[in-house]
């Protein structure tokens, strides 16, 4: 039997009709595509990897505000939670 014939698709883990299943990841990859991948051609995979990691660490985490974090960026939220934890200790 050919290997492709035994391949089985597995659906998403969420409930049927749950609109938010992949919304966060689709949003992230859309931003990544627009801000990194579509900007230029990359000569090597290593250059692309560095560009993606740099974008995530320097831009995405510092600027993207999230409703579930009280409209804070992940970096701002982490700073708030760290100082709160230090004060509680």
Beta strands, then each sheet from edge to edge (+ up, - down):
strand 1: 65-66
strand 2: 72-73
sheet 1: 1+ 2-
end
